[in-house]
Amino acid sequence: MSNIKVGSVVKACAGRDKDRWFVAVAVDGGFVEIADGKERRLEKPKRKNIKHISPTDTLIDTDGLTNKKLRKLIYEFETRALNHADRQP
């Protein structure tokens, strides 16, 4: 089984959301509900098979999370991830 928890930052590896960052808002068996605060809002998250996402070690506190805060957190995470990837040889 996967180590995805509620609040985990994940990257979609398949489907129309491929290569986009999300946060897991619910975990149910072999599926995870993910949201990004923009196209996939907290009110209507995307149900995705665990096989089609890649988890990271980053956890976000989901208490009091809004779509606006979620968009900001994902943007900051993505910016750091891209900067870190650029620095590696």
C-alpha positions in Angstrom: 0.0 0.0 0.0 1.0 3.6 -0.4 2.1 6.1 2.3 -0.2 8.8 1.2 -2.0 10.6 4.0 -4.5 13.5 4.1 -2.4 16.6 3.5 0.3 14.9 1.4 1.5 16.8 -1.6 1.2 14.6 -4.7 2.0 14.7 -8.4 -0.4 13.3 -10.9 1.3 10.8 -13.2 -1.6 9.9 -15.5 -4.7 11.4 -17.0 -5.5 14.9 -18.0 -4.0 16.1 -14.7 -0.6 14.6 -15.5 2.5 16.5 -14.2 0.4 18.8 -12.0 0.7 19.1 -8.2 -2.2 18.5 -5.8 -2.9 17.9 -2.1 -4.6 14.7 -0.9 -7.8 15.7 0.9 -9.2 12.2 1.5 -7.8 8.6 1.3 -10.1 5.7 0.7 -8.7 2.3 0.0 -7.0 2.3 -3.4 -8.2 5.8 -4.2 -7.2 9.4 -3.1 -9.3 12.5 -3.5 -7.0 15.4 -4.6 -7.5 19.1 -5.0 -5.4 22.0 -6.2 -7.7 24.9 -5.3 -8.2 26.0 -8.9 -9.6 23.5 -11.3 -10.0 20.8 -8.6 -11.5 22.7 -5.7 -11.8 21.5 -2.1 -15.6 21.3 -2.5 -15.3 18.9 -5.5 -12.0 17.0 -5.4 -10.8 14.6 -8.1 -11.0 10.9 -7.2 -7.8 9.3 -8.5 -6.3 5.8 -8.3 -3.3 5.6 -6.0 -1.3 4.0 -8.9 -1.7 7.2 -10.9 -0.1 9.6 -8.4 3.3 10.0 -7.0 3.6 11.1 -3.3 6.2 13.5 -1.9 7.5 13.7 1.7 5.7 17.1 2.2 2.6 17.3 4.4 0.3 20.3 4.5 -2.0 21.0 7.5 -5.6 20.8 6.0 -7.3 22.4 9.1 -8.9 25.7 8.0 -7.6 25.2 4.4 -9.3 27.3 1.8 -8.9 27.2 -2.0 -6.9 30.4 -2.0 -4.5 29.1 0.6 -4.2 25.8 -1.2 -3.3 27.5 -4.5 -0.7 29.6 -2.7 0.9 26.6 -0.9 1.0 24.5 -4.1 2.5 27.4 -6.0 5.2 27.8 -3.4 5.9 24.1 -3.4 6.1 23.9 -7.1 8.5 26.9 -7.2 10.8 25.3 -4.7 10.7 21.9 -6.5 11.6 23.5 -9.8 14.4 25.6 -8.2 15.8 22.5 -6.5 15.7 20.5 -9.8 17.5 23.3 -11.6 20.4 23.2 -9.0 21.0 19.4 -9.3 23.8 18.5 -11.7 
